[in-house]
């Protein structure tokens, strides 16, 4: 299993510890496509309401300016899909 698949799986399951572990192993959290289709995993974590994943990605140094294919940021996506916890997290980061 590739580290990209492991990271996407950890994001989908909202597994903070696994994401942090992968980041500590040197996995580039900014270079992981979500099912090999841009955008990157970070904006998609916001779409799916994965608050623990968002926190772990931020702690692993994810590019906060990453945008989805429509040009929306993770914060804009969290607002669009009504994920107030993620809006709160991203507003403070």
Secondary structure, 3 states (H helix, E strand, C coil): CCHHHHHHHHHHCCCHHHHHHHHHCCCCCCCCEECCEEEEHHHHHHHCCCHHHHHHHHHCCCCCCCECCCCCEHHHHHHHCCCHHHHHHHHHC
